Amino acid sequence: MARSPVSRIRIGIGGWSYEPWRGPFYPEGLVQRRELEYASRHLTSIEINSTFYGAQRPESFARWHDETPDDFVFALKAPRFVVNRKTLAEAGASIARFIEGGVTRLRDKLGPINWQFDPGKRFDPDDYARFLELLPAQADGLRLRHAVEVRHDSFRTPEFIALARRHGVAIVISGDSRYPLIADLTAPFVYARIMGTTEGEPLGYAPAALDRWAERARTWAAGGAPDDLATIEPQPASKAGRDVYLYVISGHKVSNPAAAGALIERLKR
């Protein structure tokens, strides 16, 4: 049986260990080793960012799998030493080390991998085409989903959109940020990172802004594209719908769990 559009939407934050969340999000007295357990029962996904800074032990991925509910999903940020190189086409060995380094121990809870590029990285059509060819479609029997987070205006071109679509790679939608917002849908899933939480808003975002992001998520999940986000090369709606992964990142970080929780509540209505 097909899932309803709302059931295809995952909402979360980046990481789970952040001292200022103790009190505003984590209950007083909760031991640090139980923070993932707690967060995973109040959110539906988390983007693991420690993988961006260094390799994690396979045992850690297995433990994260076991500490979270059956329907929980993790996204991963790919290692910076893969994406922060001059020639991406030479990243094959580093990509393989990352994929073979234990990430599949997450098993059914392994969601998309976010390959986040430096703001100074410009679009080089040939180099990016060769890089996307290096991204494996599966590992250890698991389907792999890839997203690219580009942060330079040179990517705002139909050639980049076509390249991502050809490989079925999602372009990360960077909402409410200083980075280019490219809202074109290029994969069977949507990966959004919204960065506009502010101090002074009890839920990080104003209620109207939360309503807009919840409605956008519903539209994506139903296979459509929100009419209030401009695209470069729009495509017809997907009759099959799309899985949606939306993370509240950066901004006023203390408020990010509250904003994510508010979005989850809106999607239940």
N, C-alpha and C positions, 0 to 999 in steps of 0.2 A: 504494500500500500504506500502511495506517495505521501511524503510528509507535507504538512501544511506549511505555507510560507513562513509563519512565525517560528515554527520548529526548526527552520533551517538557519536561524540567526544566532550567532554566538557573540556575546558581549563580554569584554574584559578590560584588563589593564596591563601595563608592562611590568613584569616581575612581581614579586610578592614580599621581598625583604626590604623594608624602608622604615627606618625608625620613627619618623613623624606620623606614620599610619597607626602607631600604637596609641590607642586612645580614641582618635577620630574614627578608625575603622576596626582595628583589632581590640578586643576587650582588654581592659586592664588585667594584668596577671597572666595573660596567655603566653605560654613559653614559645620562644622563637621557632623551635622545631615543629610546632603545630600550626604555624601561620599559613602554610600552603593548604593544609587540611581545612582550615577555617575559610580561607579565601575561595577555595574551589566549591564551597557549599553556598556561597553568596553570589558568585559570578558563574558564567558558563564557559569561560575560556581565559587563558593567560598567555601573553607573549613572553617567552623566556628570553631575557636579554643577556644573561651571563654567557651564552654561547657566542655572542658577538666579541667578547673580550678574551676568551680563551677556551680551550678544550675542557669538556666536562667528562667525568668518568661514566662509563656505561652503567655502573651500579646506581648512579644518581638518576639517570633517566628511568631505570626500572623502579626505583623508589618513588619517584614523582608519579609514575603510572599507578602504583599501588595505593598512594595516599589520597587519590582523587576519585570522585564518583564515576560510575560507569559511563555516563554520557558527557563527561568533561573532555575538552580538547585543548591541546597546547599548540601555539604557533612558536616558531623558533626564529631568532635572528641569526643569520649566517655569519661566520667569522669575518672580522674586519680584514684579516690578512688575505682573504680571498678577494674582496671587493676593492680594497685600497691598493691596487697595483696598477701600474701604467698600462700593461697589456692584459686585458681580461682573457684573451684567447689562450693565455699560458696558464690558466688557473686550474686545469684539469686535475692535476695531482692533489692540489689543496682541496678541491671540491670532493674528491673521492675520500680523502682522509676524514673530512667532516662527516660525510654520509655514513662511512664505515666505522665511525668512532662511537657508536652506541645510540644514535638518535632513534633507531628502529626499536629500541627497548621500550619506547613509549607505546608501541603496537597500535591498537585502534585509536589511541588518543593523540596520535601524531597528526597535526593539522598542517597548514601551509608553512613554508620556509620563506622568510623575508630577506632578500638580498638588498641591503640598504647601502646606497652609494653616497660618497662624499659630495657636498654641494658644489665643489669645484670640478667634478667629473662631468665632462661634456659628452654629448652623443656622437659616437663614432660608429656609423652603420655597420661596417665590416667587422669591427672588433666585437660589437654587441651581438651580432648575428652568430659569430663563432662562440661567444660565451654562452648564449642561450642553447646552442647545440650541445654544450657540455653538461647541462643540467639533466640528471637522470630522471626517467619517468617512473622508476620503481626501485625498491631496494628491499631485500629479504621478503619478497612477496607483498610488500605494501606499496600502494600507489602514492607517489610523491606529488605535491602541489607546490608550485613556485610562484613567488611574487617579487617584483623588482620595485624598490623605492628609489626613484630618481629625484634629484634635487637641483637640477639646472634647467633653465628655460630652453636650452637647445633641444630638449626632449619633446617639446611641444610641437611635434611635426607628424603628419600622416605616415611618414616612413617608419617612425618608431612604433606607432599604433599598429600598423600592419605587421611589423616584425613580431611584436608581442602576441598578436592574435594567431599568427602562423604557428607559434610554438605553444599556444595555450597557456601563456604566462600572464598572470594578473599584474596590472600596474597599480601600485598602492595609491589609494586616494588620500592625499594629505589635506585634511580639512582644518580650517581655522588656523592656518600656520603661515609662516613667511616663505614657505616653499611652494613651487608651482603646483596648482591643483589640476591634475589630469583625471577627469572623471570617466574617460572612455572605458567600456567593459570589454575585456580581451580574453577572458577565461570563463570556465564554468562556475567560478566563484568570484566573490568580491572581497577585497582586503582594504579596509579603511582604518586610518589612524587619525583621530581628531585631537587637536592640541589647543583648544580654546578655553579651558577652565581658568577661572579667575578668582582671586581672593575677594571675599565679600559676597559671593553667591553661595548660599547654603549648600546647593547641589553642584557647585562648580560652574554650571551653565544656567542661564535663565530658563524658566519653564518653556517659553516659546521656542528657544533653541533646541532644547531636549525633544520637544514635540517634532521639530523639523527633522532631526537626525533619526528619530524612531520611524517617522513616515518614510524617509529615504531608505532605511533598512528594509522596511516592508516592501517597498517598490522593487528594490534589487532582488529580494528573495522571491518575489512573484515573477521575476524575469524581465522586468522593465528597467527604465532609467529615469531617475528623478528629473523633472523638467526645470528644476531650479539650479542644476549643476551643468555648466556648459561642457560640451564635448567637442573634440576635434574631428573625429570620423565616426559619427553615430552608426549603430547597427540595429536591425530589427530586434524586437523583444524575443527572449528565449521562452518558448512554450514549456520547456522543462524546468524553468526557474533556476535559481542560483543559491548556493550556500553563501552566507555572509559572515564575515569575521570583522568585528568592529572593536577597536581598542581605544580607550581614552588614555592619551599619552602626553607627557610634558605639561605645558601650561602651569597652573597652580597644582602641583603634583599631589599635595595633601588631599585635595578634593576629588581626585580621579576615581577612587572607589565609589564615592557617593554618586558621581555622575553616571558611572557604569551601572550601578544599582538602580538609579532612577530610569535609565533607558530600559533595563530589564523589566521593571514594573510597568512602564508604558506599553511594552510589547505584549504584556499579558492581557491588556484591556480588549 
